[in-house]
Amino acid sequence: MPHWIQVLPAFALASLILAALPGPATALFLQRSVRDGRAAGLAAVVGNEIGIFGWTVAGGAGLSALLVANRVLNVGIHLLGALVLIWLGIQAWRSTRGDRGTRADDAFGAALTGALPGGRTRPPRSGRRWCPSRPIRRRRSSG
C-alpha cells in the first residue's frame, strides 16, 4: 500500500480542523460588521476575496517559481511588503490622533482594506477594555 494512502486520513482530518478555525479574515469581517454595519462587513469580505484571488492568479501564473529562482526579486518583494506594512502602521498611528476619517470609513474603503496585506488601517478605539495585561479599574460608587 502506498504511503500517501496511509497518511491521507490524518491529513484530511487536520485540514478539516484547520479550515474550520477562524483566522484574520474572520476577525476583519466581524470587526467591520460590528463597527460599521453589515454593508461594510460584506465589503471587507469582498475585498478579502479579491486579494486572495489576486494572489492565487499570481501564483498560478508562475510568480512563486520566479521568486524561488530569483533571489534578488524575492528580497525585493519582501522589502516592498515591509514598506507597505510600515506605511499601514504609520497611517494607523496618525489616525488615532484625531477623529479624522480614513478611506476605510466607507464600504469601498472596507473592501480595499480587506484586499490589502495587513487588513486594518486603524486600531480599535476601545483596545484597553480587551487587553488582559492591564487591570480593569472600576469606579467607586459614592454611597
C-alpha positions as CSV (number, residue, x, y, z in Angstrom):
1,M,0.0,0.0,0.0
2,P,1.4,3.4,-0.9
3,H,2.5,5.7,1.9
4,W,0.1,8.6,0.8
5,I,-2.9,6.3,1.3
6,Q,-1.9,5.7,4.9
7,V,-1.3,9.4,5.6
8,L,-4.4,10.7,3.7
9,P,-7.0,10.2,6.5
10,A,-4.9,12.1,9.1
11,F,-4.1,14.8,6.6
12,A,-7.8,15.2,5.7
13,L,-8.8,15.4,9.4
14,A,-6.1,18.0,10.1
15,S,-7.1,20.0,7.0
16,L,-10.7,20.0,8.0
17,I,-9.9,21.2,11.6
18,L,-7.6,24.0,10.3
19,A,-10.2,25.1,7.7
20,A,-12.9,25.4,10.4
21,L,-10.8,27.6,12.6
22,P,-11.4,31.4,12.3
23,G,-8.5,33.4,11.1
24,P,-7.6,37.1,10.4
25,A,-10.2,37.4,7.6
26,T,-12.9,36.4,10.0
27,A,-11.7,38.8,12.6
28,L,-11.6,41.6,9.9
29,F,-15.2,40.7,8.8
30,L,-16.5,40.7,12.4
31,Q,-14.8,43.9,13.3
32,R,-16.0,45.8,10.3
33,S,-19.6,44.4,10.7
34,V,-19.8,45.3,14.4
35,R,-18.3,48.7,14.0
36,D,-19.7,49.9,10.7
37,G,-22.7,47.6,9.8
38,R,-23.4,44.7,7.5
39,A,-22.6,46.5,4.3
40,A,-19.1,47.4,5.4
41,G,-18.6,43.8,6.7
42,L,-19.6,42.3,3.4
43,A,-17.5,44.8,1.5
44,A,-14.5,43.7,3.6
45,V,-15.3,40.1,2.7
46,V,-15.4,41.0,-1.0
47,G,-12.1,42.9,-0.7
48,N,-10.5,40.0,1.1
49,E,-11.7,37.5,-1.6
50,I,-10.4,39.9,-4.4
51,G,-7.0,39.9,-2.6
52,I,-7.0,36.1,-2.3
53,F,-8.0,35.8,-6.0
54,G,-5.1,38.1,-7.0
55,W,-2.5,36.1,-5.0
56,T,-3.9,32.8,-6.5
57,V,-3.7,34.1,-10.1
58,A,-0.2,35.4,-9.5
59,G,0.9,32.1,-8.0
60,G,-0.7,30.2,-10.9
61,A,0.9,32.5,-13.4
62,G,4.3,31.5,-12.1
63,L,5.2,34.2,-9.6
64,S,6.0,31.6,-7.0
65,A,8.5,29.8,-9.2
66,L,10.0,33.1,-10.3
67,L,10.5,34.2,-6.7
68,V,12.2,30.9,-5.8
69,A,14.5,31.1,-8.8
70,N,15.5,34.8,-8.4
71,R,16.8,35.7,-5.0
72,V,17.1,39.5,-5.7
73,L,13.4,39.6,-6.8
74,N,12.4,37.6,-3.7
75,V,14.2,40.1,-1.4
76,G,12.7,43.0,-3.3
77,I,9.2,41.7,-2.8
78,H,9.9,41.2,0.9
79,L,11.2,44.7,1.3
80,L,8.2,46.1,-0.6
81,G,5.9,44.2,1.7
82,A,7.7,45.6,4.7
83,L,7.3,49.1,3.4
84,V,3.6,48.6,2.9
85,L,3.3,47.3,6.5
86,I,5.3,50.3,7.8
87,W,3.0,52.6,5.8
88,L,-0.1,51.0,7.2
89,G,1.3,51.3,10.7
90,I,2.1,55.0,10.3
91,Q,-1.4,55.5,8.8
92,A,-3.0,53.7,11.8
93,W,-0.8,55.7,14.3
94,R,-1.7,59.0,12.7
95,S,-5.4,58.2,12.5
96,T,-5.6,57.9,16.3
97,R,-4.5,61.5,16.8
98,G,-7.9,62.9,15.9
99,D,-11.3,61.9,14.7
100,R,-10.3,62.3,11.1
101,G,-11.9,59.9,8.7
102,T,-9.8,57.4,6.6
103,R,-10.6,55.7,3.3
104,A,-11.8,52.7,5.4
105,D,-14.8,54.6,6.7
106,D,-16.9,53.8,3.7
107,A,-17.8,50.5,2.1
108,F,-15.3,50.9,-0.8
109,G,-12.6,51.6,1.8
110,A,-13.6,48.5,3.7
111,A,-13.2,46.4,0.5
112,L,-9.9,48.0,-0.2
113,T,-8.8,47.4,3.4
114,G,-9.7,43.8,3.1
115,A,-7.7,43.4,-0.1
116,L,-4.5,45.0,1.4
117,P,-2.0,43.0,3.3
118,G,-2.4,43.7,7.0
119,G,-6.1,44.4,6.6
120,R,-6.8,47.2,9.1
121,T,-5.9,50.9,8.8
122,R,-6.5,51.9,12.4
123,P,-6.6,50.2,15.8
124,P,-9.9,49.8,17.8
125,R,-10.8,52.7,20.0
126,S,-11.7,50.6,23.0
127,G,-8.5,48.5,23.0
128,R,-7.9,48.9,26.7
129,R,-11.1,47.0,27.5
130,W,-9.8,43.9,25.8
131,C,-6.2,43.9,26.8
132,P,-5.7,41.3,29.5
133,S,-2.3,42.7,30.7
134,R,-4.0,45.9,32.1
135,P,-6.3,45.7,35.1
136,I,-9.8,46.9,34.7
137,R,-10.4,49.8,37.1
138,R,-13.8,50.1,38.4
139,R,-15.2,53.4,39.7
140,R,-16.2,53.5,43.3
141,S,-19.8,54.3,43.8
142,S,-20.5,57.1,46.2
143,G,-22.9,56.0,48.9
